[in-house]
Amino acid sequence: MNILALNWNDLENPLAGGAEVHLEELLRRLVSYGHSVTLFCSGWPGCKQEEEIEGIRIIRRGRRMTFNLVAPFYLRRLARDNHYDILVEDINKIPFYTPLYLSLKTLVVIPHLFATTVFHEINPVVGSYIYLAERPVITVYRGRHFNVISESTADDIAARGVPRKDISVIHCGIDREVYAPDSAVSKYEDPTILYLGRIKKYKSIQHLLIAFRRVRQQLPTSRLMIVGAGDYLDNLKKLADSLGITEHVEFPGFVSREEKVDRLRRAHVSVLPSLKEGWGLTNIEANSVGTAVVAADSPGLRDSVRDGETGYLYEYGNTEMLAEKLLTLLQDQELRRRIENQAMAWAETFNWDTAARKFEQLIIDIEGGKM
């Protein structure tokens, strides 16, 4: 098939995150199965407007703040000139509302919808714009099939009015050649907690800092690493300073994949305190290399953690409960090792090749009129 994919960013974009990893892991495999794939996305200063990466033709137009405005013009031209069989539209920010101007059969991919979560991230004016722009999704895309990556998101969009028959859940995979345990790598000497991901307000890393202060009161040798880049970094550094824990918190910024994997392996526990996620891929990455996780009991995250088996869930925003879960794992080595072993077994059930074959069949069924 000749497939057109649409997403805000591609993986080369400095602002790329989990949604881009998910989509492009699938697209690369579709190419290897013999399909032709074009990915249309936004650009950034200094980027190439067009290039081919691992068989995917990537076309970049506009910028982050203008892409949804210029996309309809270019998409109509692409559809006219290339005779695509199907559109794969990834909605992870403001929707593009392609049914209003394209007649292509469409698979709608939704990691998660923001809804009121957006007001935890940005100012009320811009937040209202995104919130209102997201509201008509179910009406505009009615009759299209939706692919989601967690049961939480399936429940969310079903509650908004999408029939269950129009929703397919395909979990994310994991590259186990990259995210593999290494017996030659030891845990850090001091009890170490790791946050790894984008530094955004809605990720609620501020809760982790508050909880870490209590952890240090009972475990004075413990330390915290907050790894990643984002616009909330300065706020976190100021908070760490006000809490009196700056010298025990490391902010290394963005790191290479090799360093990311090394830190995941060596940390005693990985934490995701986010308000809402599509899935929580970092939880599975941490589990895959042999590290237990603690995550907020939030949509998406509760799907990627088996509470008490691969890590622990805690009530979102409850910093006392978060600290208790961290102390449990840091102070009970026998318990932590048992959970680490169970976590690795859980992570082995996720595979990008399996996900891609399910995704391919879904596209074939939609294009063939079976869904």
C-alpha positions as CSV (number, residue, x, y, z in Angstrom):
1,M,0.0,0.0,0.0
2,N,0.9,3.6,-0.4
3,I,0.6,5.1,3.1
4,L,0.5,8.8,4.1
5,A,1.3,9.4,7.8
6,L,0.7,12.7,9.6
7,N,2.2,13.8,12.9
8,W,3.3,17.0,14.5
9,N,7.0,16.0,14.8
10,D,9.3,13.3,13.5
11,L,12.0,11.7,15.5
12,E,14.7,14.1,14.3
13,N,12.8,17.0,15.7
14,P,14.4,18.2,19.0
15,L,10.9,18.3,20.5
16,A,10.1,14.7,19.7
17,G,8.8,12.4,22.4
18,G,7.1,9.1,23.0
19,A,4.4,9.7,20.4
20,E,7.1,10.0,17.7
21,V,8.9,6.9,18.9
22,H,5.7,4.9,18.8
23,L,4.6,6.0,15.3
24,E,8.0,5.7,13.6
25,E,8.8,2.3,15.1
26,L,5.6,1.1,13.3
27,L,6.2,3.0,10.1
28,R,9.8,1.7,9.7
29,R,8.5,-1.9,9.9
30,L,5.7,-1.2,7.4
31,V,8.4,-0.1,5.0
32,S,10.3,-3.4,5.6
33,Y,7.1,-5.3,4.9
34,G,7.0,-3.7,1.4
35,H,4.7,-0.7,1.9
36,S,5.5,2.8,0.8
37,V,5.4,5.4,3.6
38,T,5.4,9.2,3.5
39,L,5.5,11.1,6.8
40,F,4.3,14.7,6.8
41,C,5.2,16.7,9.8
42,S,6.4,20.1,11.1
43,G,9.9,21.5,10.7
44,W,12.3,23.5,12.9
45,P,15.0,26.0,12.2
46,G,17.8,24.5,10.2
47,C,16.0,21.2,9.4
48,K,15.9,19.6,5.9
49,Q,12.5,20.1,4.3
50,E,12.6,16.6,2.8
51,E,14.7,13.5,3.4
52,E,14.5,9.7,3.5
53,I,15.2,8.0,6.8
54,E,15.2,4.2,7.0
55,G,12.9,4.0,3.9
56,I,10.4,6.6,5.2
57,R,10.0,9.7,3.0
58,I,9.8,12.6,5.4
59,I,8.3,15.9,4.3
60,R,8.6,18.9,6.8
61,R,6.6,22.1,6.4
62,G,5.8,25.0,8.7
63,R,6.9,25.2,12.3
64,R,5.6,24.1,15.7
65,M,3.2,27.0,16.1
66,T,2.0,27.1,12.5
67,F,1.9,23.5,11.3
68,N,-1.8,22.9,11.9
69,L,-2.5,26.0,9.8
70,V,-0.4,25.1,6.8
71,A,-1.0,21.4,6.9
72,P,-4.4,21.4,5.0
73,F,-2.8,23.2,2.0
74,Y,0.1,20.7,1.6
75,L,-2.0,17.6,2.5
76,R,-4.5,18.3,-0.3
77,R,-1.6,18.6,-2.7
78,L,0.1,15.5,-1.5
79,A,-3.1,13.5,-1.7
80,R,-3.8,14.7,-5.2
81,D,-0.3,14.0,-6.6
82,N,0.5,10.7,-4.9
83,H,-2.7,8.6,-4.8
84,Y,-2.4,7.3,-1.3
85,D,-4.4,4.3,-0.2
86,I,-4.8,5.3,3.4
87,L,-4.0,8.1,5.9
88,V,-2.5,7.4,9.3
89,E,-3.2,10.5,11.4
90,D,-1.5,10.7,14.8
91,I,-3.4,13.1,17.1
92,N,-1.2,13.9,20.0
93,K,-1.6,17.7,20.1
94,I,-4.1,19.9,18.3
95,P,-6.1,17.7,15.8
96,F,-5.7,18.3,12.1
97,Y,-9.4,17.6,11.3
98,T,-8.5,16.0,8.0
99,P,-12.0,14.6,7.3
100,L,-13.1,18.2,6.6
101,Y,-10.8,18.4,3.5
102,L,-9.5,14.9,2.6
103,S,-11.5,11.9,1.3
104,L,-8.8,9.3,2.2
105,K,-9.6,6.3,4.3
106,T,-8.2,7.1,7.7
107,L,-6.8,5.4,10.8
108,V,-6.7,7.8,13.7
109,V,-3.9,7.1,16.2
110,I,-4.5,8.6,19.6
111,P,-1.8,8.2,22.3
112,H,-4.1,10.2,24.6
113,L,-6.3,13.3,24.6
114,F,-5.3,16.2,26.8
115,A,-8.8,17.4,27.9
116,T,-8.4,19.5,31.1
117,T,-4.8,18.2,31.6
118,V,-3.7,21.0,29.3
119,F,-4.4,23.6,31.9
120,H,-1.8,22.0,34.1
121,E,0.8,22.7,31.5
122,I,0.3,26.1,29.9
123,N,-1.4,29.5,30.5
124,P,-5.3,29.6,30.4
125,V,-5.5,31.4,27.1
126,V,-3.4,28.9,25.1
127,G,-4.8,26.1,27.2
128,S,-8.4,27.1,26.3
129,Y,-7.4,27.1,22.6
130,I,-6.1,23.6,22.7
131,Y,-8.9,22.4,24.9
132,L,-11.6,23.8,22.6
133,A,-9.7,22.6,19.5
134,E,-9.8,19.1,20.9
135,R,-13.5,19.1,21.7
136,P,-14.9,18.3,18.2
137,V,-12.6,15.3,17.6
138,I,-15.3,12.6,18.1
139,T,-17.8,14.4,15.9
140,V,-15.4,15.3,13.1
141,Y,-13.8,11.8,13.0
142,R,-17.1,9.9,13.4
143,G,-17.0,6.7,11.4
144,R,-13.2,6.5,11.3
145,H,-11.3,3.7,13.2
146,F,-9.3,4.7,16.2
147,N,-6.0,3.0,17.3
148,V,-4.9,3.6,20.9
149,I,-2.0,2.3,23.0
150,S,-3.7,1.7,26.3
151,E,-7.0,0.6,27.8
152,S,-7.1,3.9,29.6
153,T,-7.3,5.8,26.4
154,A,-9.8,3.3,24.9
155,D,-12.0,4.0,27.9
156,D,-11.6,7.7,27.6
157,I,-12.6,8.0,23.9
158,A,-15.4,5.4,24.4
159,A,-16.8,7.6,27.2
160,R,-16.7,10.5,24.7
161,G,-18.9,8.6,22.3
162,V,-16.7,6.5,20.0
163,P,-18.3,3.0,19.6
164,R,-16.1,0.2,21.0
165,K,-16.1,-1.5,17.6
166,D,-14.3,1.5,16.2
167,I,-11.4,1.2,18.8
168,S,-8.4,-1.1,18.6
169,V,-5.8,-1.3,21.4
170,I,-2.2,-2.1,20.3
171,H,0.4,-1.8,23.0
172,C,3.7,-0.3,22.4
173,G,6.8,-2.5,21.9
174,I,10.3,-2.3,23.2
175,D,13.6,-2.7,21.4
176,R,15.1,-5.4,23.6
177,E,18.5,-5.2,21.8
178,V,18.8,-1.7,23.2
179,Y,16.9,-2.0,26.5
180,A,18.5,-5.2,27.7
181,P,19.8,-6.1,31.2
182,D,23.6,-6.3,31.6
183,S,25.0,-8.3,34.4
184,A,28.3,-6.5,34.1
185,V,26.6,-3.2,35.1
186,S,26.0,-2.7,38.8
187,K,23.5,-0.4,40.5
188,Y,24.9,3.0,41.7
189,E,26.7,2.8,45.1
190,D,24.2,5.2,46.7
191,P,20.4,4.6,46.6
192,T,19.4,6.4,43.3
193,I,16.1,7.5,42.0
194,L,15.7,8.4,38.3
195,Y,13.2,10.5,36.4
196,L,13.8,10.2,32.6
197,G,11.8,12.1,30.0
198,R,10.7,15.5,28.9
199,I,10.7,18.3,31.5
200,K,7.1,19.5,31.3
201,K,4.9,20.9,34.0
202,Y,2.2,18.2,33.5
203,K,4.8,15.5,34.1
204,S,4.5,16.6,37.7
205,I,8.2,16.2,38.5
206,Q,7.8,18.8,41.2
207,H,5.9,16.1,43.2
208,L,9.0,13.9,43.0
209,L,11.3,16.6,44.3
210,I,9.0,17.1,47.3
211,A,8.8,13.4,48.0
212,F,12.6,13.1,47.6
213,R,13.1,15.6,50.5
214,R,11.3,13.2,52.8
215,V,13.2,10.2,51.4
216,R,16.5,11.9,52.3
217,Q,15.3,12.4,55.8
218,Q,15.1,8.6,56.3
219,L,17.8,7.7,53.8
220,P,20.5,10.5,53.9
221,T,22.7,8.8,51.2
222,S,20.0,8.8,48.6
223,R,20.2,10.9,45.4
224,L,17.9,11.9,42.6
225,M,18.6,12.3,38.8
226,I,16.2,14.3,36.7
227,V,17.3,13.5,33.1
228,G,15.8,15.3,30.1
229,A,15.2,18.7,28.6
230,G,12.1,21.0,28.6
231,D,10.7,24.3,29.4
232,Y,10.0,23.5,33.1
233,L,13.6,22.8,34.0
234,D,14.4,26.2,35.6
235,N,11.3,25.9,37.7
236,L,12.4,22.5,39.0
237,K,15.9,23.8,39.8
238,K,14.4,26.7,41.8
239,L,12.2,24.3,43.7
240,A,15.1,22.0,44.5
241,D,17.0,25.0,45.9
242,S,14.0,26.1,48.0
243,L,13.7,22.6,49.4
244,G,17.4,22.5,50.3
245,I,18.2,19.4,48.2
246,T,20.1,21.0,45.3
247,E,23.4,19.3,46.0
248,H,21.6,15.9,46.0
249,V,19.8,16.3,42.7
250,E,21.4,16.0,39.3
251,F,20.0,17.8,36.2
252,P,22.2,16.5,33.3
253,G,19.7,17.7,30.6
254,F,19.3,15.7,27.4
255,V,21.5,12.7,27.1
256,S,22.4,10.2,24.4
257,R,20.5,6.9,24.1
258,E,23.6,5.0,25.4
259,E,23.7,7.2,28.5
260,K,20.0,6.9,29.0
261,V,20.2,3.1,29.0
262,D,23.2,3.2,31.3
263,R,21.3,5.4,33.8
264,L,18.2,3.2,33.6
265,R,20.3,0.1,34.4
266,R,22.2,1.6,37.3
267,A,19.3,3.4,39.0
268,H,17.5,1.6,41.9
269,V,14.1,2.9,40.9
270,S,12.6,4.9,38.0
271,V,9.7,7.3,38.6
272,L,7.0,8.6,36.4
273,P,4.8,11.1,38.4
274,S,2.8,12.4,35.4
275,L,-0.9,13.5,35.5
276,K,-1.7,11.6,32.3
277,E,0.1,9.6,29.6
278,G,-0.8,7.5,26.6
279,W,1.1,4.5,28.0
280,G,4.3,5.2,29.9
281,L,6.9,3.7,27.7
282,T,9.8,4.6,30.1
283,N,8.2,2.3,32.6
284,I,8.6,-0.6,30.2
285,E,12.1,0.5,29.2
286,A,13.2,0.6,32.8
287,N,11.6,-2.8,33.5
288,S,13.3,-4.2,30.4
289,V,16.8,-3.4,31.8
290,G,16.0,-4.7,35.2
291,T,14.8,-1.6,37.1
292,A,11.7,-1.3,39.3
293,V,9.3,1.6,38.7
294,V,7.1,3.8,40.8
295,A,4.4,5.7,38.8
296,A,1.3,7.8,39.5
297,D,-2.0,5.9,39.3
298,S,-2.9,8.0,36.2
299,P,-4.4,7.1,32.9
300,G,-1.9,5.3,30.8
301,L,0.6,4.8,33.5
302,R,-1.6,2.4,35.4
303,D,-1.7,0.3,32.2
304,S,2.1,0.0,32.0
305,V,2.7,-0.9,35.7
306,R,1.6,-4.1,37.5
307,D,1.2,-2.7,41.0
308,G,3.2,-4.7,43.5
309,E,4.7,-6.9,40.8
310,T,6.7,-4.7,38.4
311,G,6.8,-1.7,40.6
312,Y,4.3,0.4,42.5
313,L,1.5,2.8,41.8
314,Y,0.6,5.7,44.1
315,E,-2.2,8.2,44.2
316,Y,-1.4,11.1,41.8
317,G,-0.2,14.1,43.7
318,N,0.2,12.3,47.0
319,T,3.8,13.0,47.8
320,E,3.8,11.2,51.1
321,M,2.6,8.0,49.4
322,L,5.2,8.5,46.7
323,A,8.0,8.8,49.3
324,E,6.7,5.7,51.1
325,K,6.8,3.6,47.9
326,L,10.3,4.9,47.1
327,L,11.6,4.1,50.6
328,T,10.1,0.6,50.4
329,L,12.1,-0.2,47.2
330,L,15.3,1.5,48.3
331,Q,15.4,-0.1,51.8
332,D,14.3,-3.6,51.0
333,Q,16.9,-5.1,48.7
334,E,15.3,-8.6,48.6
335,L,11.9,-7.1,47.7
336,R,13.4,-4.9,45.0
337,R,15.3,-7.8,43.4
338,R,12.2,-9.8,43.2
339,I,10.3,-7.0,41.6
340,E,13.2,-6.4,39.2
341,N,13.0,-10.0,38.0
342,Q,9.2,-9.8,37.6
343,A,9.6,-6.5,35.8
344,M,12.0,-8.0,33.2
345,A,9.5,-10.9,32.6
346,W,6.7,-8.3,32.1
347,A,8.8,-6.3,29.6
348,E,9.5,-9.3,27.5
349,T,5.8,-9.5,26.5
350,F,6.1,-6.2,24.6
351,N,7.5,-6.4,21.0
352,W,7.6,-3.8,18.2
353,D,7.4,-6.5,15.6
354,T,4.2,-8.0,17.0
355,A,2.8,-4.5,17.4
356,A,3.7,-3.6,13.8
357,R,2.1,-6.8,12.4
358,K,-1.2,-6.0,14.3
359,F,-1.0,-2.4,13.0
360,E,-0.4,-3.6,9.4
361,Q,-3.4,-5.9,9.6
362,L,-5.5,-3.0,11.0
363,I,-4.6,-0.8,8.1
364,I,-5.2,-3.6,5.6
365,D,-8.7,-4.2,7.1
366,I,-9.6,-0.5,7.0
367,E,-8.3,0.0,3.4
368,G,-10.3,-3.2,2.4
369,G,-13.5,-1.9,3.9
370,K,-13.6,-4.5,6.7
371,M,-13.6,-1.9,9.5
